[in-house]
Each structure stands twice: as structure tokens, then as C-alpha cells.
Amino acid sequence: MLYLHIPFCHSKCIYCDFFSTPVASALYESYIDAIGEELTLRIGEIASPSSIYIGGGTPSILPLELTEKLLRIVSNHVDINRVREWTIEMNPEDVTPDRLDLYRSFGVNRISMGVQSFHDKTLKRIGRRHTADQAIRAIELLQKSGLNFSLDLIYGLPDEGMEEWSDSLARMLSYEPAHFSAYLLSYEPGTALYKMTEQGKITETSEQLAVAMYEHLCHEAAARGYQHYEISNFSKPGHKSYHNSRYWDGTPYLGIGCSAHSFTGGIRKFNPADIKLYINRLSNHETVFEAEPETITEQLNDMIITALRTSDGLKISSLDRFPPHLVNEFMQNMRRQLAAGNLIGTSDRIVIPERLWLRADAVMRELIL
């Protein structure tokens, strides 16, 4: 698996806690060159990837000529014939036939687009630059392109009631995307949203309303044939995100770009969240990442957390590679959660029931060591 991070955005959404920076076009080309240098230095850390994901930030912010340069760099380092899924994130205001044609010409076969809401007042409130009409036109272009695509929505947005959420969900489902993601708004420290909440400018959605929104989401998605295969992800049969699913089953991955993370051979690596430092290190052919080996306990906890985010759950026999004393401690925790009704399972597999996925983090905290 290969991930590339493009940290540039037109503007910062109030809820975003990913590393990104408002438009800094003077750095675009040198940043793409740095990505090429890092790929050259590090591509050997993983086997030839079967999936590529270019995220951000906003990858679709790059001018077409630099986008082509980036795609060519990737193609020169990766055997594209072995890539099963190549995804690029886009914002609705950036979707054009020329850009989609360029993506397709290099083998990109999947687009992930953040819509978040189909209501203009809400979009403006959270700092999105597109309108509902722009989102609709972008979806129609994606449909005509023949590319596989996924759409993102957020629920529990500021001042969003059930009626507005139901309308946004219905509009999105009317386009029948093969895949979509729906996230409960998260109030992360350091974001503008978190600060506005502390200042009393925004009131967090009540737990009762959030649960009602989630239940409506699950009901409507199931009624239209979607599989709820991960806490925030839904797909038509055969259209799960191959790349994201590999994160959840523990497949090693290489993260390229400013603030990107990697996991290879039991070692986690972290690139600096500083664009100029990232570029300078690579222009001097220096090591760009910091490495941190994982303990065996941390590896077990990672497996528990990632597996229990999914409808497949955790296969108990997959724990055989861990020391017996750790497995025994986990099994004791597991039995308590089974007895409490927070887990269901068979002799070799446990899952968190879909109805409890909104509080999955609390369940996992009782399981990890």
C-alpha cells in the first residue's frame, strides 16, 4: 500500500485536524519534487503496492501540469499493472472533465469526493468552498466519467437537525454511489470548531440526536443495498475500499509526503508536519522520518482496534502469534464485554454490534492492554 499526502488546501475547514495549509502555490513544485525524491529513497520499504491513495489536504488543488508531474513520478516508481485500486481525493469545485481525463490516462480508477452536506448555509458555516449545486454538478461529471467514486457526508454538523441530515442523505443516495462514507462530526482539540465550541459559538449535537441520525443512516443505507462494513463506510457489494480495508487488516503501508505515517515490519515512521523542513531534508538527501518500533503489546492493541472497526470483527485465532499471557489478559477483557452485551461472537470471531458502533471507542478501551 502506498499513500501520498498533498497538504495544500484553498482554505481550512473548521473541523479539520489533518495536517494542511491554505494555498501556498510557491511551494507546489518543490513539494512535488520532494515527493519524487522520497519515493526514490523509500519505495523499497514495501513490496510492489497493490493500492495507491493520494489524499490531503486537497490533491485536486494542484494545477494540471503539476498533477501530471506527480502522477508521472508515481508511475515511474510503481508497477501500475499490479495496482488494483488507485484513489485520489477531490473537492467538488475542482472536478472538471480535463482533470478526470488526466487521472484516467495514468490509471487512476477511483475518486473520493467530500460533499459533507447538500445545504449551502451549513457548507458555509463549516468552511467549505463549494455549494450544493457545485456538488451536484461534480457528481454528474463523475457519473459520466465512468470512474468508480465514493462520496463523503458528515452528520451532527452545527445547527443541523434530523430533517436537514435526512435530506442530505437522501440526495446523496439518489445518485447511487458504489461507496460512501458518513462521519459523525468530531470536535478535535486544535481545530477552529473546538475553539468555537469552547467560546459558546457552537453547541455540540446532543447524544440523543447523534444516535437518531446514525440509526437513520444505517436504516436508509441497508434499504438501498449497502453493506455497512466499517464504522463510517458503506458500499454496494464488491465495492469496499480495497486500500482502506488493508489498513484495517494490518497490511504494511508506506506514507510519502509531509506528516505522512508509515508502518513497515513492526516499525512506525512519521514524517515532519512542516512543509519547508520536509522539502529541505529531501533536497539534501537526508532521512526525512522518525522511526518508532512497536512493542508486542502495541501490535496486539493495533490489531484489536482496527479489526473491531469492521463488520468482519476480530478473528480469535489471529492472536496465536502473540505471547500467551497477553492473549489470556485480552480474553478476560473480552469475556467481560461479551457478558455486558458490548460484543457478540462465535468460538473464533467477535464483533461490536452495528447498533453500538458510535460508542466503539469506549468498548475498545475496555479490551486493549
C-alpha positions in Angstrom: 0.0 0.0 0.0 1.2 3.5 -0.9 -0.2 6.7 0.5 0.9 10.2 -0.7 -0.1 13.3 1.2 -0.8 16.6 -0.5 -1.1 19.2 2.3 -2.4 22.2 0.4 -6.0 23.5 0.6 -7.9 26.5 -0.7 -8.9 27.1 3.0 -9.1 25.2 6.2 -12.5 23.7 7.2 -13.3 24.4 10.8 -13.5 20.7 11.8 -10.3 19.5 10.0 -7.5 18.1 12.2 -5.4 16.7 9.3 -2.1 18.5 8.5 -2.8 21.0 5.8 -2.1 24.6 5.0 -4.0 27.2 3.0 -2.9 27.9 -0.6 0.9 28.1 -0.8 1.4 27.8 -4.5 5.0 29.0 -4.4 5.8 25.6 -2.7 3.8 23.4 -5.0 6.6 22.4 -7.5 9.4 22.0 -4.9 7.0 19.9 -2.8 6.2 17.6 -5.8 10.0 17.3 -6.4 10.5 16.3 -2.7 7.8 13.6 -3.0 9.7 12.2 -6.0 12.9 12.2 -4.0 11.3 10.5 -1.1 9.7 7.9 -3.3 13.1 7.1 -4.8 14.7 6.7 -1.4 11.9 4.7 0.3 9.8 2.7 -2.3 11.9 -0.4 -1.5 10.5 -0.4 2.1 7.4 -2.2 0.8 6.5 -4.8 -1.8 5.1 -3.5 -5.0 1.9 -1.8 -3.9 -1.5 -3.1 -5.0 -3.2 0.1 -4.0 -2.3 3.8 -4.1 -4.1 6.6 -2.3 -3.4 10.3 -2.8 -5.0 12.3 0.0 -4.7 15.6 1.8 -5.3 18.4 2.1 -6.7 18.7 -1.3 -4.8 16.9 -4.1 -7.1 18.3 -6.7 -5.9 21.8 -5.9 -2.7 21.3 -7.9 -2.6 22.8 -11.4 -3.0 20.2 -14.2 0.7 20.4 -15.2 1.9 19.7 -11.7 -0.8 17.0 -11.3 0.6 15.3 -14.4 4.1 15.6 -13.0 3.0 13.9 -9.7 1.2 11.1 -11.5 4.2 10.5 -13.7 6.5 10.4 -10.7 4.3 7.7 -9.1 4.0 5.8 -12.4 7.8 5.8 -12.7 8.2 4.2 -9.2 5.4 1.8 -9.1 4.3 -1.1 -11.4 0.9 0.3 -12.3 -0.1 -3.1 -13.8 -0.1 -4.5 -10.3 -2.2 -1.7 -8.8 -5.7 -2.8 -8.1 -7.1 0.5 -6.8 -5.7 4.0 -7.3 -7.7 6.7 -5.4 -7.4 10.4 -5.5 -9.4 12.8 -3.2 -11.2 15.7 -4.8 -13.3 18.7 -3.8 -16.4 19.4 -5.8 -15.2 22.8 -7.0 -12.2 21.1 -8.7 -14.0 18.4 -10.7 -13.6 19.1 -14.4 -13.6 16.8 -17.5 -10.0 17.7 -18.2 -8.8 16.7 -14.7 -10.8 13.4 -14.7 -9.4 12.6 -18.2 -5.8 13.2 -16.9 -6.4 11.0 -13.9 -7.8 8.2 -16.0 -4.9 8.4 -18.5 -2.5 7.4 -15.7 -4.6 4.6 -14.4 -6.4 6.3 -11.5 -9.6 4.3 -11.2 -11.3 5.8 -8.1 -12.3 9.2 -6.8 -13.1 10.1 -3.2 -15.1 13.4 -3.0 -16.1 15.3 0.1 -19.6 16.6 -0.2 -20.3 16.8 3.6 -23.8 18.4 3.2 -26.3 19.5 0.5 -27.2 22.6 2.3 -25.5 25.9 1.4 -25.8 27.5 4.9 -24.3 24.5 6.5 -21.5 24.3 4.0 -20.6 28.0 4.5 -20.8 27.5 8.3 -18.2 24.8 8.3 -15.8 26.5 5.9 -16.5 24.5 2.7 -15.9 26.5 -0.5 -18.4 24.6 -2.7 -22.2 25.0 -2.9 -24.8 22.2 -3.1 -25.2 22.9 -6.9 -21.5 22.5 -7.4 -21.5 19.2 -5.6 -24.4 18.0 -7.8 -22.6 19.1 -11.0 -19.4 17.3 -9.8 -21.3 14.1 -9.1 -22.9 14.2 -12.5 -19.4 14.6 -14.1 -18.1 11.7 -12.1 -21.0 9.6 -13.3 -20.3 10.5 -16.9 -16.6 9.8 -16.5 -17.1 6.1 -15.8 -14.7 6.3 -12.9 -15.5 4.5 -9.7 -16.3 7.1 -7.0 -17.0 7.5 -3.3 -18.8 10.4 -1.6 -18.4 11.7 1.9 -21.0 13.1 4.2 -20.8 14.4 7.8 -23.7 14.3 10.3 -24.1 16.2 13.5 -22.9 19.4 11.9 -23.5 22.7 13.7 -27.3 23.5 13.9 -28.1 20.5 11.7 -31.3 18.8 12.7 -32.7 15.5 11.7 -34.7 17.0 8.8 -31.6 18.5 7.2 -29.5 15.4 7.7 -32.2 13.2 6.3 -32.4 15.4 3.2 -28.6 15.4 2.6 -28.5 11.6 3.0 -31.4 11.1 0.6 -29.9 13.4 -2.0 -26.6 11.6 -1.8 -28.2 8.1 -2.0 -30.3 9.2 -5.1 -27.0 9.1 -7.1 -26.3 5.5 -6.0 -22.6 5.8 -5.5 -20.9 2.5 -5.3 -19.3 3.6 -2.0 -19.9 6.3 0.5 -18.6 7.4 3.9 -20.6 9.1 6.7 -18.8 10.5 9.7 -20.2 11.9 12.9 -18.7 15.3 13.4 -15.7 15.1 15.7 -14.6 18.0 17.9 -10.8 17.7 17.9 -8.6 19.9 20.0 -6.7 22.4 17.9 -9.4 22.9 15.3 -11.4 26.1 14.8 -14.6 24.0 15.6 -13.2 23.0 19.0 -12.3 26.7 19.8 -15.8 27.9 18.7 -17.4 25.3 20.9 -15.3 26.4 23.9 -16.4 30.0 23.2 -20.0 29.1 23.1 -20.4 30.0 19.4 -21.4 26.4 18.5 -23.3 23.8 20.5 -22.3 20.2 20.0 -25.1 17.9 18.8 -26.7 16.0 21.6 -26.0 12.3 22.0 -29.7 11.5 21.6 -29.8 13.3 18.2 -26.5 11.8 17.1 -27.8 8.3 17.8 -31.0 9.1 15.9 -29.1 10.3 12.9 -26.9 7.3 13.0 -29.8 4.9 13.2 -31.5 6.7 10.3 -28.3 6.4 8.3 -28.0 2.6 8.9 -31.6 2.0 8.0 -31.6 4.0 4.8 -28.3 2.5 3.6 -29.4 -1.1 4.3 -32.7 -0.4 2.5 -30.8 0.6 -0.6 -28.5 -2.5 -0.6 -25.4 -1.0 1.0 -23.1 -3.1 3.3 -22.1 -1.3 6.5 -18.6 -2.8 6.5 -16.8 -0.3 8.8 -17.9 2.2 11.3 -18.1 5.1 8.8 -18.0 3.2 5.5 -20.8 1.7 3.3 -20.5 0.0 -0.1 -22.5 -1.8 -2.6 -21.4 -5.5 -2.9 -18.0 -5.8 -4.4 -17.1 -2.1 -3.9 -15.4 -1.9 -0.5 -12.4 0.4 -0.4 -9.6 -2.0 -1.1 -6.9 0.4 0.1 -8.7 1.4 3.4 -9.5 -2.2 4.1 -5.8 -3.1 4.1 -5.2 -0.5 6.9 -7.8 -2.4 9.0 -6.3 -5.8 8.4 -2.8 -4.7 9.3 -1.1 -4.7 5.9 2.2 -2.7 5.9 2.0 0.7 4.2 4.3 3.4 3.0 3.3 7.0 3.6 5.0 9.6 1.4 4.8 13.4 2.0 4.7 15.9 4.8 3.2 14.5 8.0 2.6 11.1 6.4 2.9 7.9 8.5 4.2 4.5 7.5 4.0 1.1 9.1 6.6 -1.5 7.9 7.9 -4.5 9.6 6.6 -3.7 13.1 8.1 -0.1 12.9 6.1 3.1 12.7 7.6 6.0 10.9 6.5 9.7 11.0 7.4 12.5 8.5 7.6 16.0 9.9 4.4 18.2 9.9 6.4 21.0 8.4 6.4 21.6 4.7 9.6 23.6 4.4 11.5 21.2 6.7 10.2 18.3 4.7 11.4 19.9 1.4 14.8 20.9 2.8 15.6 17.5 4.2 14.9 15.8 0.9 16.7 18.4 -1.2 19.7 17.5 0.9 19.0 13.7 0.6 18.6 13.4 4.3 16.4 10.9 6.2 13.0 12.6 6.5 11.2 10.4 9.0 11.5 9.4 12.7 11.1 5.7 13.5 9.5 4.1 16.5 9.4 0.3 16.9 6.2 -1.1 18.2 6.2 -3.3 21.3 4.3 -6.6 21.0 1.6 -5.2 23.3 1.1 -2.2 20.9 0.9 -4.6 18.0 -1.8 -6.6 19.7 -3.7 -3.4 20.6 -3.5 -2.2 17.0 -5.0 -5.5 15.8 -7.8 -5.3 18.3 -8.7 -1.7 17.4 -8.5 -2.0 13.6 -10.3 -5.3 13.4 -13.2 -4.3 15.6 -13.9 -1.2 13.5 -15.2 -3.6 10.8 -18.2 -5.9 10.3 -15.8 -8.8 10.0 -14.6 -8.2 13.5 -11.6 -9.9 15.2 -10.7 -13.5 14.4 -9.5 -15.0 17.7 -7.1 -17.5 16.0 -5.2 -14.5 14.5 -4.0 -13.8 18.1 -1.9 -17.1 18.1 1.3 -15.1 17.2 1.2 -13.2 20.4 2.5 -14.3 23.8 0.0 -16.4 25.8 0.0 -14.1 28.8 -1.1 -11.2 26.6 -3.8 -13.3 24.9 -5.1 -14.5 28.2 -5.4 -11.0 29.5 -7.3 -10.0 26.4 -9.6 -13.0 26.7 -10.5 -11.9 30.2 -11.4 -8.5 29.0 -13.3 -9.9 26.0 -15.4 -12.2 28.2 -16.5 -9.2 30.4 -17.6 -7.3 27.3 -19.4 -10.3 25.9 -21.3 -10.6 29.2 -22.1 -6.9 29.1 -23.6 -7.3 25.6 -21.0 -5.0 24.0 -19.6 -7.8 21.9 -21.2 -10.7 20.0 -19.4 -13.6 18.5 -18.7 -17.2 17.8 -16.0 -19.5 19.0 -13.4 -17.8 16.7 -14.7 -14.4 15.9 -16.0 -11.4 17.8 -17.7 -8.2 16.6 -19.1 -5.0 18.0 -22.8 -4.9 17.0 -23.6 -2.2 14.5 -26.0 -0.6 16.9 -23.1 0.1 19.2 -20.6 1.4 16.7 -21.0 5.0 17.7 -19.5 4.1 21.1 -17.0 1.6 19.7 -14.0 3.5 21.1 -15.4 3.1 24.7 -15.7 -0.7 24.1 -12.2 -0.9 22.7 -10.7 0.9 25.7 -12.0 -1.9 27.8 -10.4 -4.5 25.6 -6.9 -3.2 24.9 -4.0 -3.9 27.2 
